[in-house]
Amino acid sequence: MPRVTDMTAHDAKLRLEALGLEVRVEGGEDTVKAQLPVVNSTIAVGSEVVLYAGADRPVDPVKVPNLVGKSARQAMAALEKSGLFMKTSGASPSSSSVEVTTQSVSADEEVPYGSIVQVTLVDTSNLGQY
């Protein structure tokens, strides 16, 4: 995740979209004052990055949802709804037969808003074929 603070919201959005990320800007000011996830974080392509340009970044902890058994898309949506981000390992998240088998933070555990949860993905279409 590159540093985009102190850039204009427009320029920051263009830079992040070029990396395959979705971007949401909170606030009506022109300059990005904070970002989630933080600089040097690794997140999945297609994740939504939040830029704060005049709005305050949330500070309250959030509960991690249960992601096991969900598709990569469902897991990412559940995390984003909670203000969290996803990093993947294992199978490619673009396959429709991929599901989450493990997550780095247990379901219902409280973590800081904007944290990254690592998930392991397995392609279920290959299970039992060996």
C-alpha positions as CSV (number, residue, x, y, z in Angstrom):
1,M,0.0,0.0,0.0
2,P,1.6,3.2,-1.1
3,R,1.6,6.4,0.9
4,V,-1.1,8.8,-0.5
5,T,-1.5,11.2,2.4
6,D,-0.8,14.8,1.6
7,M,-1.8,14.1,-2.0
8,T,-5.1,15.5,-3.5
9,A,-7.9,13.1,-3.1
10,H,-8.2,13.0,-6.9
11,D,-4.6,12.1,-7.5
12,A,-4.6,9.6,-4.7
13,K,-7.7,7.9,-6.1
14,L,-6.1,7.6,-9.6
15,R,-2.9,6.1,-8.2
16,L,-4.7,3.5,-6.1
17,E,-7.2,2.6,-8.9
18,A,-4.2,2.0,-11.2
19,L,-3.1,-0.7,-8.7
20,G,-6.5,-2.5,-8.9
21,L,-7.9,-1.1,-5.7
22,E,-11.4,0.4,-5.1
23,V,-11.3,3.8,-3.4
24,R,-13.7,5.6,-1.1
25,V,-13.1,9.2,-0.1
26,E,-14.5,10.3,3.3
27,G,-14.9,14.1,3.8
28,G,-15.1,17.1,1.5
29,E,-11.6,18.5,1.7
30,D,-9.1,18.3,-1.2
31,T,-6.1,16.8,0.7
32,V,-5.9,13.3,2.1
33,K,-5.0,13.4,5.8
34,A,-5.2,9.7,6.6
35,Q,-5.6,6.4,4.8
36,L,-6.7,2.8,5.5
37,P,-5.0,0.5,5.2
38,V,-1.8,2.1,6.4
39,V,1.3,2.5,4.3
40,N,3.3,-0.6,3.4
41,S,0.3,-2.9,4.1
42,T,-0.4,-5.8,1.7
43,I,-4.1,-6.3,0.8
44,A,-6.0,-8.2,-1.9
45,V,-6.5,-6.7,-5.3
46,G,-10.0,-5.3,-5.5
47,S,-10.0,-4.2,-1.8
48,E,-11.6,-0.9,-0.9
49,V,-9.2,1.7,0.4
50,V,-10.5,4.5,2.5
51,L,-9.1,8.0,2.1
52,Y,-9.9,10.6,4.8
53,A,-10.0,14.1,3.4
54,G,-11.6,16.2,6.1
55,A,-13.4,13.3,7.9
56,D,-12.1,11.7,11.1
57,R,-10.8,8.1,10.9
58,P,-12.8,5.8,13.2
59,V,-10.9,4.7,16.3
60,D,-13.3,2.2,18.0
61,P,-12.4,-1.5,17.8
62,V,-14.5,-3.8,15.7
63,K,-15.3,-7.5,15.8
64,V,-13.9,-9.8,13.2
65,P,-16.6,-11.7,11.3
66,N,-16.4,-15.5,10.8
67,L,-14.9,-16.0,7.3
68,V,-14.4,-19.7,7.2
69,G,-16.4,-21.4,4.4
70,K,-17.1,-18.1,2.6
71,S,-15.9,-17.3,-0.9
72,A,-13.1,-14.8,-1.3
73,R,-15.6,-12.2,-2.5
74,Q,-18.0,-12.9,0.4
75,A,-15.1,-12.7,2.9
76,M,-13.8,-9.4,1.5
77,A,-17.3,-7.9,1.6
78,A,-17.8,-9.0,5.2
79,L,-14.5,-7.6,6.2
80,E,-15.1,-4.3,4.4
81,K,-18.5,-4.0,6.1
82,S,-16.7,-4.2,9.4
83,G,-14.0,-1.7,8.4
84,L,-11.3,-4.3,7.9
85,F,-9.1,-5.5,5.1
86,M,-8.2,-8.9,3.6
87,K,-4.8,-10.4,2.6
88,T,-4.9,-13.7,0.9
89,S,-2.7,-16.8,0.6
90,G,-3.2,-20.1,-1.1
91,A,-5.5,-20.4,-4.2
92,S,-6.3,-17.4,-6.4
93,P,-9.2,-15.4,-5.1
94,S,-10.6,-14.9,-8.6
95,S,-11.8,-18.6,-8.9
96,S,-15.4,-19.1,-8.2
97,S,-14.7,-22.4,-6.4
98,V,-12.4,-20.9,-3.8
99,E,-13.3,-20.7,-0.1
100,V,-11.7,-19.5,3.1
101,T,-10.3,-22.3,5.3
102,T,-8.5,-20.3,7.9
103,Q,-8.3,-16.7,9.2
104,S,-5.5,-15.0,11.1
105,V,-7.8,-13.4,13.7
106,S,-10.5,-15.5,15.3
107,A,-14.2,-14.7,14.7
108,D,-15.6,-12.2,17.2
109,E,-12.2,-11.0,18.4
110,E,-12.0,-7.2,18.6
111,V,-9.3,-5.5,16.6
112,P,-8.6,-1.9,15.7
113,Y,-10.7,-0.4,12.9
114,G,-8.7,-0.8,9.6
115,S,-6.8,-4.0,10.6
116,I,-5.8,-6.6,8.0
117,V,-7.0,-10.2,8.4
118,Q,-5.1,-12.8,6.5
119,V,-7.1,-15.7,5.1
120,T,-6.0,-18.9,3.5
121,L,-8.0,-19.8,0.3
122,V,-8.5,-23.4,-1.0
123,D,-9.9,-24.3,-4.4
124,T,-12.6,-26.7,-3.5
125,S,-13.0,-28.0,-7.1
126,N,-9.7,-29.9,-6.6
127,L,-10.6,-31.5,-3.3
128,G,-11.0,-35.3,-3.3
129,Q,-9.5,-35.7,-6.8
130,Y,-6.2,-37.2,-5.8
